[in-house]
Amino acid sequence: MATGLVPGHEFVGAIVTFGPGTVRTLAEGDRVCSMPFVLKESGPALPGSTPRRRAPTPSTWC
């Protein structure tokens, strides 16, 4: 993605019921949210995460 990505339209909700044949790793009533990702040749990547850079530390926050 040469031009970058601006995430948006993330959603939240709650599990109400399950369809037939689904794997129930969550429970009815569990709260859930979307997690945006981009498919790259190396696999899924989270927008905004840069593995080439070190994670910020409290001393570099401001």
Buried (B, 14 or more C-beta within 10 A) or exposed (E): EEEEEEEEEEEEEEEEEEEEEEEEEEEEEEEEEEEEEEEEEEEEBEBEEEEEEEEEEEEEEE
